[in-house]
Amino acid sequence: MSESETTPKPLLLSAAEAARLCAVTRTTCWQLHFSGRVALPVRLGLRTLWRRDELAAWVGGECPARDRGTP
């Protein structure tokens, strides 16, 4: 087992990390957020972070708008 397989994945992702996970640019990630088309992020101090599991569910649900059942 390689080190990357045993290293836990972070539960919260920055905009750059969330964008990489969803295969979009950071700018597109923010545009999706402001237009209500991606899972809501959480605020932790001054940081805005997305939950990895909610992004995965959003993609698995074919990327619905928040008002249509996004977690």
Secondary structure as the mmCIF struct_conf table of DSSP 4:
data_model
#
loop_
_struct_conf.conf_type_id
_struct_conf.id
_struct_conf.beg_label_comp_id
_struct_conf.beg_label_asym_id
_struct_conf.beg_label_seq_id
_struct_conf.end_label_comp_id
_struct_conf.end_label_asym_id
_struct_conf.end_label_seq_id
HELX_RH_AL_P HELX_RH_AL_P1 GLU A 3 THR A 6
BEND BEND1 THR A 7 THR A 7
HELX_LH_PP_P HELX_LH_PP_P1 PRO A 8 PRO A 10
BEND BEND2 LEU A 11 LEU A 11
STRN STRN1 LEU A 12 LEU A 13
HELX_RH_AL_P HELX_RH_AL_P2 ALA A 15 CYS A 22
TURN_TY1_P TURN_TY1_P1 ALA A 23 ALA A 23
BEND BEND3 VAL A 24 VAL A 24
HELX_RH_AL_P HELX_RH_AL_P3 ARG A 26 PHE A 34
TURN_TY1_P TURN_TY1_P2 SER A 35 GLY A 36
BEND BEND4 VAL A 38 VAL A 38
HELX_LH_PP_P HELX_LH_PP_P2 ALA A 39 PRO A 41
STRN STRN2 VAL A 42 LEU A 44
TURN_TY1_P TURN_TY1_P3 GLY A 45 LEU A 46
STRN STRN3 ARG A 47 ARG A 51
HELX_RH_AL_P HELX_RH_AL_P4 ARG A 52 GLY A 60
TURN_TY1_P TURN_TY1_P4 GLY A 61 GLU A 62
BEND BEND5 CYS A 63 CYS A 63
HELX_RH_3T_P HELX_RH_3T_P1 ARG A 66 ARG A 68
TURN_TY1_P TURN_TY1_P5 GLY A 69 GLY A 69
#
